[in-house]
Amino acid sequence: MDKAIEIQNLTKIYPNGRGIREISLDIYPGDIFGFLGPNGAGKTTVMKIMTGLVRPQRGDVKIMGHSVLDDYEKAMAQVGCLIETAESYPFLSAGDNLRQWARYYPGVAEQRIDEVLELVGLLPYKQEKPKRFSLGMKQRLGLAAAILSRPRVVILDEPLNGLDVEGMIDMRKLIQRLAEQEQTTFFISSHLIHDVELTCTRVGIIFDGKLLSIARTEDVLRDYASLENYFVSEVESNGRVPGNISQ
């Protein structure tokens, strides 16, 4: 099977000694891959390298067969992403924000703008300005922008931050529907173990800049009572016991 994302020996060490070391993993079309680890483990560094925001010291990332380092435009042509915070033009309406972003992609019609706003539950707020939005509503708008061009790969950094329980359920259902029906591949970072367990088909555990393990969620739950138990087991076997990261 062709790989949607191929990460090879990715290394980036910052002057303070933190960073990531020799991260390698393959993700396939239709996967919902959960990148699980505590804050500061290196999740965002990996995702910034994947989207060209940070350059690694070693290694490479290929998206749909194209290197992010050597062929950036082709690598990113079918990628939607939401990294760290959902940025928007605060004095433009939600609809006008999406119209601005649509200019970067060919063939995005007004109908698609309404469609993605409906998908994320913001269509009633199309004419409202994000400066009045809650954090959860801003996250929804960011996700709408990420899927606007019908990308084949969507990269989301802590996408459930700021959402209430209903919002989390809505986002989870949307992600799963896009993966199943359109074979959209999701790469999702999170420190919320329970949400990764409910959302993702595969999970990779990163701790202290190192990738400890990769497994199918259904296999984990067959062998462990919960994903949290698996996480603790993997970290303990590597000589470290984390605090509670599933707050």
C-alpha angles and dihedrals in degrees: 000000000000115000120241092197128016119186115189125193093320113192131174121160119185124212090260090060096251123118139087131308129204098333112181128169142140125223123192134211112284094018119138097206118193116206101202128191144113123277109286095025093118102263097127093045090057092048093048089053090048090055097042097251093117129030118224125228089224138007136033143245123220121195116192086346097307124114115239088211100046104026105025100161094052092043092053098037093095099032130105119188146180112192123186101320134019104243122199142160099269096204096048121081120254089255093049090049090057091046089056092050091045089064089073092060130059119239102014105146130195087255090062091052090055090044096056092043088054091047093055095039098250103109092105087056097048093119096042123099121243092230085078095046125108118239090260092052090049089052090052091051090049090053090048088055092047093056096035096104094043092248120196091221126041121190115197127182111203092331095176095058111126096010122127120228093272091049092050091052091048093050092046092053092047093051092048093047093051091048093049101039102032100024089237110171117224128200106190127180120202145152090204102100097187093053092049089050092053097041112034131075093200132023136201121196118216121187129170092352095307130106105233102181147343123211144154110262093229090054091050092051091049091057102032135042091236143351088256090060089050092049093051091047093051094047093046091051088056092053102260132098114203128210121242108302098169097083 
